[in-house]
Amino acid sequence: EGVRIQSDADKLHRNITVVGYKEIDPKDLKSKEISTEVAASKVQDIYIENNNRTIEIKTWEQPKVKIVTTIYYEGEGTKVSDEEWFEKLNISLRSAASSIKIKSGTVGGGSYTIAGGSYAWSSGNNTAVFNSNGQNIGTQSKLKRQVTIYVPKDNKVDLETKYAEVLISGNLNKLNVDITNGGLEMQDVANLTLRSKYANISTGNIKYGEVELINGRLIMKDANELDLDTKYATVEAAMVKK
């Protein structure tokens, strides 16, 4: 359970002990697809808050929002419900009268101690691994969990994402994006509001765009009307009418 590490700290005659971290062999794992969904009316705005997790947003014709992903676990079988799995993955889906809110974050992990102090670790960009009872037992860097979010194409989408790569498959009517330290690839958007810091963005055609870009890169196709405010940034566009 414990791994003793020798480092420069030995010069100070201190021992560092790491407890709880475990790299799981992919051959020992089973997988299960899980999903959750809520009905979506045309008046509901969809808010997505994402941190440190690669996600794909797909548009479709159905009047609902759905999240699909895969969990990896050790053991012969699991009786954990999909709802419980999403809670363990730190992914939530909530519906209110005027909005649908999705939150996606990293999975908490174990802990390690240094010189008597205890510190927590999380899965970060690695994929969290569980046992059949749903307990987080470590991570696997070779497995990549795909989290897919299906949204109606005509609903307004508000996306806030940090330290992650996001792919939007399908055209959207209205999209607000606040992205920090990551990447975003999207298709056509009728009305786009984009705030970006330290990010690379690729878009399709934009009917109207309001863009604030700091320390990043924007590559786009055509735009009917574009309002740009940039600092230390690169913008490439095929054609902009106004």
C-alpha positions as CSV (number, residue, x, y, z in Angstrom):
1,E,0.0,0.0,0.0
2,G,2.9,2.4,0.6
3,V,5.8,3.3,-1.6
4,R,8.9,4.9,-0.1
5,I,10.6,7.4,-2.4
6,Q,14.2,8.5,-2.2
7,S,14.8,12.1,-3.3
8,D,16.8,15.2,-2.5
9,A,14.9,15.4,0.7
10,D,17.1,12.6,2.0
11,K,19.8,15.2,2.3
12,L,17.6,16.7,5.0
13,H,17.2,13.2,6.5
14,R,13.5,13.1,5.7
15,N,11.5,10.1,4.4
16,I,8.6,10.7,2.0
17,T,5.9,8.1,1.9
18,V,3.2,8.0,-0.8
19,V,0.0,6.2,0.2
20,G,-3.1,5.4,-1.8
21,Y,-1.9,5.8,-5.4
22,K,-2.1,2.7,-7.6
23,E,-1.5,2.4,-11.4
24,I,-4.0,-0.3,-12.6
25,D,-3.1,-2.8,-15.3
26,P,-5.7,-2.4,-18.2
27,K,-5.8,-6.2,-18.7
28,D,-7.3,-6.5,-15.2
29,L,-10.2,-4.2,-15.9
30,K,-13.8,-4.5,-17.1
31,S,-15.8,-1.7,-18.6
32,K,-19.5,-0.6,-18.6
33,E,-21.3,2.2,-20.5
34,I,-23.4,4.4,-18.3
35,S,-25.8,7.2,-19.2
36,T,-28.1,9.8,-17.7
37,E,-30.6,12.2,-19.3
38,V,-33.3,14.9,-18.7
39,A,-36.0,16.3,-20.9
40,A,-35.2,19.7,-22.5
41,S,-37.7,22.3,-23.6
42,K,-36.8,25.0,-26.2
43,V,-36.8,27.7,-23.5
44,Q,-34.2,26.0,-21.3
45,D,-30.6,27.3,-21.7
46,I,-27.9,24.6,-21.3
47,Y,-25.0,25.4,-19.0
48,I,-21.9,23.2,-19.1
49,E,-19.1,23.7,-16.5
50,N,-16.1,21.6,-17.2
51,N,-12.7,21.3,-15.5
52,N,-9.8,19.1,-16.6
53,R,-11.9,16.6,-18.5
54,T,-12.0,16.0,-22.3
55,I,-15.6,16.1,-23.5
56,E,-17.5,16.0,-26.8
57,I,-20.7,17.9,-27.2
58,K,-23.0,16.5,-29.9
59,T,-26.1,18.1,-31.3
60,W,-29.3,16.1,-32.1
61,E,-33.0,16.5,-32.9
62,Q,-34.3,14.9,-29.7
63,P,-35.8,17.2,-27.0
64,K,-33.5,16.1,-24.2
65,V,-29.9,16.3,-22.8
66,K,-28.1,13.1,-22.4
67,I,-24.6,12.2,-21.0
68,V,-22.9,9.0,-21.9
69,T,-19.5,7.7,-20.8
70,T,-17.7,4.5,-19.7
71,I,-16.5,3.4,-16.3
72,Y,-13.6,1.0,-15.7
73,Y,-13.5,-1.3,-12.7
74,E,-11.9,-4.4,-11.1
75,G,-14.0,-7.4,-10.2
76,E,-16.5,-9.8,-11.7
77,G,-19.6,-7.6,-11.7
78,T,-21.0,-4.4,-10.3
79,K,-24.4,-3.5,-8.8
80,V,-23.7,0.2,-8.6
81,S,-26.4,2.2,-10.4
82,D,-25.6,4.6,-13.3
83,E,-26.7,7.5,-11.1
84,E,-24.2,6.5,-8.4
85,W,-21.5,6.1,-11.0
86,F,-22.0,9.6,-12.2
87,E,-21.7,10.9,-8.7
88,K,-18.4,9.1,-8.2
89,L,-17.1,10.5,-11.5
90,N,-18.0,14.0,-10.3
91,I,-20.4,14.6,-13.2
92,S,-23.9,16.1,-12.4
93,L,-26.9,16.8,-14.5
94,R,-29.7,19.1,-13.1
95,S,-32.8,20.5,-14.6
96,A,-34.7,23.7,-13.6
97,A,-37.5,25.6,-15.2
98,S,-35.3,27.8,-17.4
99,S,-32.0,25.9,-17.5
100,I,-30.2,22.6,-17.5
101,K,-26.9,22.5,-15.7
102,I,-24.0,20.1,-16.2
103,K,-20.9,20.0,-14.1
104,S,-17.9,17.9,-14.9
105,G,-14.7,17.8,-12.8
106,T,-11.9,15.5,-11.8
107,V,-12.3,12.5,-9.6
108,G,-10.9,12.7,-6.1
109,G,-8.3,10.1,-5.3
110,G,-6.3,8.9,-2.3
111,S,-3.8,10.7,-0.2
112,Y,-0.1,10.9,0.5
113,T,2.0,12.1,3.4
114,I,5.1,14.3,3.5
115,A,6.9,14.9,6.7
116,G,3.8,14.1,8.7
117,G,1.4,16.2,6.6
118,S,-1.4,14.6,4.6
119,Y,-2.3,15.7,1.1
120,A,-5.0,14.6,-1.4
121,W,-4.4,13.5,-5.0
122,S,-6.9,13.4,-7.8
123,S,-7.0,11.6,-11.1
124,G,-6.2,14.7,-13.1
125,N,-5.9,13.8,-16.8
126,N,-5.7,10.1,-16.1
127,T,-8.8,7.9,-16.0
128,A,-10.0,6.9,-12.5
129,V,-10.4,3.2,-11.8
130,F,-12.9,1.7,-9.3
131,N,-13.6,-1.7,-7.7
132,S,-16.9,-3.4,-8.3
133,N,-18.4,-1.6,-5.2
134,G,-17.6,1.8,-6.7
135,Q,-14.6,2.7,-4.6
136,N,-11.8,4.6,-6.3
137,I,-8.7,2.4,-6.2
138,G,-6.3,4.2,-8.6
139,T,-5.9,5.5,-12.1
140,Q,-4.8,4.3,-15.5
141,S,-2.9,6.7,-17.9
142,K,-3.3,4.4,-21.0
143,L,-7.2,4.5,-20.9
144,K,-9.0,7.5,-22.1
145,R,-12.6,8.0,-20.9
146,Q,-14.8,9.6,-23.6
147,V,-17.6,11.8,-22.1
148,T,-20.2,12.7,-24.6
149,I,-23.0,15.2,-24.0
150,Y,-26.0,15.3,-26.4
151,V,-27.8,18.6,-26.6
152,P,-30.7,19.9,-28.8
153,K,-29.3,21.9,-31.7
154,D,-31.6,24.9,-31.2
155,N,-31.1,25.5,-27.5
156,K,-28.6,28.1,-26.3
157,V,-25.4,26.5,-24.9
158,D,-23.2,28.2,-22.3
159,L,-19.9,26.5,-21.9
160,E,-17.2,27.3,-19.3
161,T,-14.2,25.0,-19.5
162,K,-10.7,25.0,-18.0
163,Y,-7.6,22.8,-18.6
164,A,-9.4,20.6,-21.1
165,E,-10.0,19.8,-24.7
166,V,-13.6,20.2,-26.0
167,L,-15.1,19.0,-29.3
168,I,-18.5,20.3,-30.5
169,S,-19.9,18.0,-33.2
170,G,-22.8,19.6,-35.0
171,N,-24.1,23.2,-35.7
172,L,-25.5,25.4,-32.9
173,N,-27.8,28.4,-33.0
174,K,-26.3,30.3,-30.0
175,L,-23.1,29.5,-28.1
176,N,-21.4,31.3,-25.3
177,V,-17.9,30.1,-24.4
178,D,-15.5,31.0,-21.7
179,I,-12.3,28.9,-22.1
180,T,-9.0,29.0,-20.2
181,N,-5.9,26.8,-20.9
182,G,-7.3,24.3,-23.3
183,G,-8.6,23.7,-26.8
184,L,-11.9,23.9,-28.5
185,E,-13.0,22.6,-31.9
186,M,-16.5,23.5,-33.2
187,Q,-18.6,23.6,-36.4
188,D,-21.0,26.3,-37.6
189,V,-22.5,28.7,-35.0
190,A,-25.1,31.4,-35.8
191,N,-24.4,33.5,-32.8
192,L,-21.1,33.1,-30.9
193,T,-19.7,34.9,-27.9
194,L,-16.2,33.7,-27.1
195,R,-13.8,34.6,-24.2
196,S,-10.5,32.8,-24.4
197,K,-7.2,32.8,-22.5
198,Y,-4.3,30.6,-23.4
199,A,-6.4,28.5,-25.7
200,N,-6.5,27.3,-29.3
201,I,-9.8,27.4,-31.1
202,S,-11.0,26.2,-34.4
203,T,-14.5,27.0,-35.8
204,G,-16.7,26.6,-38.8
205,N,-18.8,29.4,-40.3
206,I,-20.0,32.2,-37.9
207,K,-23.0,34.4,-38.7
208,Y,-22.2,36.8,-35.8
209,G,-19.3,36.6,-33.5
210,E,-18.1,38.6,-30.5
211,V,-14.6,37.4,-29.6
212,E,-12.1,38.3,-26.8
213,L,-8.9,36.4,-27.3
214,I,-5.8,36.7,-25.1
215,N,-2.7,34.6,-25.6
216,G,-4.1,32.1,-28.1
217,R,-5.0,31.2,-31.6
218,L,-8.3,31.3,-33.5
219,I,-8.8,29.6,-36.9
220,M,-12.1,30.0,-38.5
221,K,-13.9,29.7,-41.9
222,D,-16.3,32.5,-43.0
223,A,-18.0,35.1,-40.8
224,N,-20.8,37.5,-41.7
225,E,-20.0,39.9,-38.9
226,L,-17.1,39.7,-36.4
227,D,-16.2,41.8,-33.4
228,L,-12.6,41.1,-32.3
229,D,-10.7,42.2,-29.2
230,T,-7.3,40.4,-29.1
231,K,-4.0,40.6,-27.2
232,Y,-0.9,38.5,-28.0
233,A,-3.1,36.3,-30.3
234,T,-3.3,35.0,-33.8
235,V,-6.5,35.0,-35.9
236,E,-6.9,33.3,-39.3
237,A,-10.2,33.7,-41.2
238,A,-11.2,32.7,-44.7
239,M,-13.6,35.7,-45.3
240,V,-15.2,38.3,-43.0
241,K,-17.9,40.5,-44.5
242,K,-17.9,43.1,-41.7
